[in-house]
Amino acid sequence: MLSNQLAELWQESMQDEGFRFELKAQEVAVGLASAVAASGMTQKALADKLGWTTSRVSKVLHGATNLTLKTLFEVCEALNIEFDIAFDREGVRQEEIAVTQLKHQELEAMLQTAEQINKAQWQQSQSSRSIVRQYTYSSPIDLPGMQA
């Protein structure tokens, strides 16, 4: 099924160092963009506070630049927030794979349930059509309240 293919593609992608780097870069960019939004500060105001161009702020918040720790520190200081860096070896990646597998199983169960419901509804509609056909093709004498 498609969900199997997606799960396999995800697992294969997670083996690629460049892909994992881009995921982490996007996590940082999304976190920074969320912090900016939560602060109520515009990109222009942040750029002014940092002494940067709005273009540079935009690139940082959209993950279009490889951030240094210094840049990350400066942005967080301007937003009056802290940031942490955590090292977890394989734990996080293994957890992501386990979550992906669990989601895959949940999707499979949902698809099976949907198929069963669809099949039951189809069978019910076919049964209703059969009843309608019986009454449609019956003679008027056979119908309640009708006389020939």
Secondary structure, DSSP 8 states (H G I E B T S, - for coil): -HHHHHHHHHHHHTT-HHHHHHHHHHHHHHHHHHHHHHHT--HHHHHHHHT--HHHHHHHHTT-S---HHHHHHHHHHHT--------TTHHHHHHHHHHHHHHHHHHHHHHHHHHHHHHHHHHHHHHHHHHHHHHHS-GGGSTT---
